[in-house]
């Protein structure tokens, strides 16, 4: 599970076994978890975060969207699609 970056206690990462899905990033902090689409920045799912945290996550994804998309394409283009987490 490659961690792309960390900010404000959030970890932004990919699961290596999801290459067939549209670009997205997983976000964890404490008991909260989310999956955020990168093409049209929006939550695919989320749980355990307060409204203010959700807003902060979307802001961080928008601010780092180019880097996240580049990382996604670089990671999955190189065949890192094994069952690793």
C-alpha positions, 0 to 999 in steps of 0.5 A: 500500500504505497503512501503518497503523502501525509498532511495534518495527520491524514495518510493518503495512499493507494491499494496496489490491487485496484488498477481496474478502478478509476483513479482514486486515493484512500485517506485514513486518520484515527478511526476515519477512512475515506475513498476519494475519486481523483477525476471529479474530486468527490467521496466514493465513500467515507466513515468516521470523519466530522464535516470539517474533516471531510471538507479539509480532506477534499481541499487537500485532494484538490490542492494535490490532485495533479501530484496524486494523479501522476502518482496513480498513473506512474504506480499502476503503469509500472505493473504494481497490481499484485495483491499487496496492501 
